[in-house]
């Protein structure tokens, strides 16, 4: 009987390392595609459980592991919506209205205020130089890591991190002033 190179301890260490590398970006992706934070958290756990349970995953190259994790996350989101479509409940308009008005986050005044804040923030972002706008878009909309952004922009990772930090500080200070 041949022994596996991947003992439980090695698998746990490898999975922990992968989790530290990819969990935040995967979670951001999941939150963009799922309405509830809890669903995103559950699916994130499912993705890494699937990686631990897959016998061929450990033998993949790091880039292939990353692609595998992203593909599983994408598929699990699709599965979530397929199963939700089957379980969809019917509510009357009055029931929905009562629920929405009970929750302050969906109160019309709060939604209007939030919309105004988003418009203000967007106006401040649009005043930034093109490179800083692109950097914010790549980081927060696309969920890319600094290393990936650096490769795309042809810059060093440290420079990207510094520019991102300065951009956020500038944006924060100008937003708070107005």
DRENKOLLO-620331 format. One line per 8 residues: number of its first residue (from 0); for each residue x, y, z of N, C-alpha, C. Coordinates in steps of 0.2 Angstrom, whole numbers, plus 5000, padded with zeros to 4 digits. Example, Ala and Ser with C-alpha at 12.3 -4.5 7.8 and 13.67 -1.06 7.14 Angstrom:
// residues 2
0 = 5066 4972 5039 5062 4978 5039 5066 4984 5039 ~ 5064 4989 5035 5068 4995 5036 5064 5000 5039
//
This chain:
// residues 178
0 = 5004 4994 5000 5000 5000 5000 5004 5006 5000 ~ 5003 5011 4995 5007 5017 4995 5005 5022 4999 ~ 5009 5026 5002 5007 5031 5007 5007 5038 5003 ~ 5002 5042 5005 5001 5048 5002 5006 5053 5004 ~ 5008 5058 5000 5013 5063 5002 5009 5068 5006 ~ 5002 5068 5006 4998 5073 5009 4995 5070 5015 ~ 4998 5071 5021 4996 5069 5027 4990 5074 5029 ~ 4986 5072 5035 4981 5077 5037 4984 5083 5039
8 = 4990 5083 5042 4993 5089 5044 4995 5093 5038 ~ 4998 5090 5033 5000 5094 5027 4994 5097 5023 ~ 4989 5093 5023 4983 5095 5020 4980 5101 5023 ~ 4980 5101 5030 4977 5107 5034 4981 5113 5033 ~ 4988 5112 5033 4992 5118 5032 4991 5121 5025 ~ 4991 5116 5020 4990 5119 5013 4983 5122 5012 ~ 4978 5119 5015 4971 5122 5015 4971 5129 5018 ~ 4975 5129 5024 4975 5136 5028 4979 5141 5024
16 = 4984 5139 5021 4988 5144 5016 4983 5146 5011 ~ 4980 5142 5007 4975 5143 5002 4970 5148 5004 ~ 4967 5147 5010 4962 5151 5013 4964 5158 5014 ~ 4970 5158 5017 4973 5165 5018 4974 5169 5012 ~ 4976 5165 5006 4977 5168 5000 4971 5171 4996 ~ 4966 5166 4996 4961 5167 4992 4954 5169 4995 ~ 4953 5168 5001 4947 5169 5004 4944 5176 5004 ~ 4947 5181 5005 4945 5187 5004 4942 5189 4997
24 = 4946 5187 4992 4944 5189 4985 4938 5185 4983 ~ 4938 5178 4985 4932 5174 4984 4926 5177 4988 ~ 4927 5179 4994 4921 5181 4998 4918 5188 4994 ~ 4923 5192 4992 4920 5198 4988 4916 5196 4982 ~ 4919 5191 4978 4915 5189 4973 4908 5186 4975 ~ 4908 5182 4980 4902 5179 4982 4897 5184 4985 ~ 4900 5189 4988 4895 5195 4990 4892 5199 4985 ~ 4896 5199 4979 4893 5203 4973 4888 5199 4970
32 = 4888 5193 4971 4883 5189 4967 4878 5186 4972 ~ 4878 5187 4978 4873 5184 4983 4870 5190 4987 ~ 4864 5190 4988 4861 5195 4992 4862 5195 4999 ~ 4863 5189 5002 4864 5188 5009 4871 5186 5011 ~ 4874 5190 5016 4881 5189 5018 4882 5181 5021 ~ 4876 5179 5024 4877 5172 5027 4877 5167 5021 ~ 4874 5168 5016 4874 5163 5010 4882 5163 5007 ~ 4884 5169 5007 4891 5170 5004 4896 5166 5009
40 = 4895 5167 5015 4900 5164 5020 4899 5156 5020 ~ 4893 5154 5019 4892 5147 5018 4895 5144 5012 ~ 4894 5147 5007 4897 5145 5000 4905 5145 5001 ~ 4907 5150 5004 4915 5151 5004 4917 5145 5008 ~ 4914 5143 5014 4916 5137 5017 4915 5131 5013 ~ 4910 5130 5009 4909 5124 5005 4914 5124 4999 ~ 4917 5129 4997 4922 5129 4992 4928 5126 4995 ~ 4930 5128 5001 4936 5125 5004 4935 5118 5006
48 = 4929 5117 5008 4928 5110 5010 4929 5105 5004 ~ 4926 5108 4998 4927 5104 4992 4934 5103 4990 ~ 4938 5108 4991 4945 5107 4990 4949 5102 4994 ~ 4947 5102 5001 4950 5097 5005 4947 5090 5003 ~ 4941 5089 5001 4939 5083 4999 4941 5080 4993 ~ 4943 5085 4988 4945 5083 4981 4952 5080 4981 ~ 4952 5073 4979 4959 5070 4980 4964 5072 4975 ~ 4962 5075 4969 4967 5078 4964 4969 5085 4966
56 = 4965 5089 4970 4966 5096 4971 4974 5097 4973 ~ 4976 5093 4978 4982 5094 4981 4988 5093 4976 ~ 4987 5089 4971 4992 5088 4965 4992 5094 4960 ~ 4988 5098 4960 4987 5104 4955 4993 5109 4957 ~ 4995 5112 4952 5000 5118 4953 4996 5124 4956 ~ 4999 5128 4959 4996 5134 4963 4991 5138 4958 ~ 4993 5139 4952 4989 5143 4948 4982 5139 4946 ~ 4983 5132 4945 4977 5128 4944 4973 5127 4950
64 = 4976 5127 4956 4972 5127 4962 4968 5134 4962 ~ 4971 5139 4961 4967 5146 4961 4961 5145 4956 ~ 4962 5143 4950 4957 5143 4945 4952 5138 4947 ~ 4954 5132 4950 4949 5127 4953 4944 5130 4958 ~ 4947 5134 4963 4943 5137 4968 4938 5142 4965 ~ 4941 5146 4960 4936 5151 4957 4930 5147 4953 ~ 4932 5142 4950 4927 5138 4946 4922 5135 4951 ~ 4924 5132 4956 4920 5130 4961 4915 5135 4964
72 = 4918 5141 4966 4914 5146 4969 4909 5148 4964 ~ 4911 5149 4957 4906 5151 4952 4900 5146 4951 ~ 4902 5139 4951 4897 5134 4951 4892 5134 4957 ~ 4895 5135 4963 4891 5135 4969 4886 5141 4969 ~ 4888 5146 4966 4883 5152 4966 4878 5150 4961 ~ 4879 5147 4955 4874 5145 4951 4870 5140 4954 ~ 4873 5135 4957 4868 5130 4961 4864 5133 4966 ~ 4866 5138 4969 4862 5142 4974 4856 5145 4971
80 = 4857 5148 4965 4851 5151 4962 4847 5146 4959 ~ 4849 5140 4957 4845 5135 4954 4841 5132 4960 ~ 4844 5131 4966 4840 5128 4971 4835 5133 4974 ~ 4837 5140 4974 4833 5145 4976 4826 5146 4972 ~ 4827 5145 4965 4822 5145 4961 4817 5140 4962 ~ 4819 5134 4964 4814 5129 4966 4811 5130 4972 ~ 4814 5134 4977 4811 5135 4984 4807 5141 4984 ~ 4807 5145 4979 4805 5152 4980 4798 5152 4983
88 = 4797 5156 4987 4790 5157 4991 4786 5163 4987 ~ 4780 5162 4988 4776 5168 4985 4773 5172 4991 ~ 4775 5179 4991 4772 5183 4996 4768 5188 4993 ~ 4763 5191 4997 4759 5196 4994 4763 5203 4994 ~ 4761 5208 4990 4764 5214 4990 4764 5217 4997 ~ 4759 5217 5001 4758 5220 5007 4763 5216 5012 ~ 4764 5210 5012 4769 5207 5016 4776 5209 5015 ~ 4778 5210 5009 4784 5213 5007 4785 5220 5010
96 = 4780 5224 5008 4780 5231 5011 4781 5231 5018 ~ 4777 5227 5022 4778 5227 5029 4785 5226 5031 ~ 4787 5220 5028 4794 5218 5030 4799 5224 5029 ~ 4799 5227 5023 4804 5232 5021 4803 5238 5025 ~ 4797 5240 5027 4797 5246 5031 4799 5244 5038 ~ 4799 5238 5041 4801 5237 5047 4809 5237 5048 ~ 4812 5235 5043 4819 5236 5042 4821 5243 5040 ~ 4825 5246 5045 4827 5253 5043 4831 5254 5037
104 = 4835 5248 5035 4840 5248 5030 4836 5249 5023 ~ 4829 5248 5023 4825 5248 5017 4820 5254 5018 ~ 4820 5258 5023 4816 5263 5023 4817 5268 5018 ~ 4812 5271 5015 4814 5276 5009 4818 5282 5011 ~ 4818 5284 5017 4823 5290 5019 4830 5287 5019 ~ 4831 5282 5022 4837 5279 5023 4840 5277 5016 ~ 4836 5274 5011 4838 5273 5005 4840 5279 5001 ~ 4836 5284 5001 4838 5290 4998 4844 5293 5000
112 = 4845 5293 5007 4852 5296 5010 4858 5292 5007 ~ 4857 5285 5007 4862 5281 5005 4864 5282 4998 ~ 4859 5283 4994 4860 5285 4987 4863 5291 4986 ~ 4862 5296 4990 4865 5303 4989 4873 5302 4991 ~ 4874 5298 4996 4881 5296 4998 4885 5293 4993 ~ 4882 5288 4990 4885 5285 4984 4887 5289 4978 ~ 4882 5294 4977 4883 5299 4972 4889 5303 4973 ~ 4889 5306 4980 4894 5310 4982 4901 5306 4981
120 = 4901 5300 4983 4907 5296 4983 4909 5295 4976 ~ 4905 5294 4972 4906 5293 4964 4909 5299 4961 ~ 4906 5305 4963 4909 5311 4961 4916 5312 4963 ~ 4918 5311 4969 4924 5311 4972 4929 5306 4968 ~ 4927 5300 4967 4931 5296 4963 4932 5298 4956 ~ 4927 5301 4953 4928 5303 4946 4933 5309 4945 ~ 4934 5313 4951 4939 5318 4951 4946 5316 4951 ~ 4947 5309 4953 4954 5307 4954 4957 5306 4947
128 = 4964 5306 4947 4967 5304 4941 4965 5297 4938 ~ 4966 5296 4932 4963 5290 4928 4967 5284 4931 ~ 4973 5284 4933 4977 5278 4936 4974 5276 4942 ~ 4972 5281 4947 4969 5280 4953 4962 5277 4953 ~ 4959 5280 4948 4952 5277 4947 4952 5270 4944 ~ 4957 5268 4940 4958 5261 4937 4960 5257 4943 ~ 4965 5259 4947 4967 5255 4953 4961 5253 4958 ~ 4957 5258 4959 4951 5257 4964 4946 5252 4960
136 = 4945 5253 4954 4941 5248 4950 4944 5241 4951 ~ 4950 5240 4949 4953 5234 4949 4953 5230 4956 ~ 4954 5234 4961 4954 5232 4968 4947 5230 4971 ~ 4943 5235 4970 4937 5234 4974 4931 5232 4970 ~ 4931 5233 4963 4926 5230 4959 4927 5223 4956 ~ 4934 5223 4954 4936 5216 4951 4939 5212 4957 ~ 4940 5214 4963 4943 5210 4968 4949 5208 4967 ~ 4954 5211 4963 4960 5208 4962 4965 5210 4968
144 = 4970 5206 4969 4975 5207 4974 4980 5212 4971 ~ 4984 5215 4975 4989 5220 4973 4994 5217 4969 ~ 4996 5211 4970 5001 5207 4965 4998 5207 4958 ~ 4992 5205 4957 4988 5204 4951 4988 5211 4947 ~ 4986 5216 4951 4986 5223 4949 4992 5226 4946 ~ 4998 5224 4950 5004 5226 4949 5006 5223 4942 ~ 5005 5217 4941 5007 5214 4934 5003 5217 4929 ~ 4996 5218 4930 4992 5222 4925 4995 5229 4923
152 = 4997 5232 4928 4999 5239 4927 5006 5240 4925 ~ 5010 5234 4926 5017 5235 4924 5021 5238 4930 ~ 5019 5238 4936 5022 5241 4942 5024 5236 4947 ~ 5028 5238 4952 5030 5234 4957 5024 5233 4962 ~ 5023 5228 4966 5018 5227 4970 5018 5232 4976 ~ 5024 5234 4978 5024 5239 4984 5022 5245 4981 ~ 5023 5247 4975 5021 5253 4972 5013 5254 4972 ~ 5010 5248 4970 5003 5248 4969 5000 5248 4976
160 = 5003 5245 4981 5000 5245 4988 5000 5253 4991 ~ 5006 5256 4989 5007 5263 4992 5002 5267 4988 ~ 5001 5267 4981 4997 5271 4978 4989 5270 4980 ~ 4988 5263 4981 4981 5262 4984 4980 5265 4991 ~ 4985 5265 4995 4984 5268 5002 4983 5275 5001 ~ 4987 5278 4997 4987 5286 4996 4980 5288 4993 ~ 4978 5284 4988 4972 5285 4985 4966 5285 4990 ~ 4966 5280 4994 4961 5279 4999 4961 5285 5004
168 = 4967 5286 5006 4967 5292 5011 4965 5299 5008 ~ 4967 5300 5002 4965 5306 4998 4957 5306 4997 ~ 4955 5300 4995 4947 5300 4994 4944 5301 5001 ~ 4946 5298 5006 4943 5298 5013 4943 5306 5015 ~ 4949 5309 5014 4949 5316 5017 4945 5321 5013 ~ 4945 5320 5006 4940 5324 5002 4933 5323 5003 ~ 4931 5316 5004 4924 5314 5005 4922 5317 5012 ~ 4926 5317 5017 4924 5319 5024 4924 5327 5024
176 = 4928 5331 5020 4927 5338 5020 4921 5340 5017 ~ 4918 5337 5012 4912 5339 5008 4906 5335 5011
//
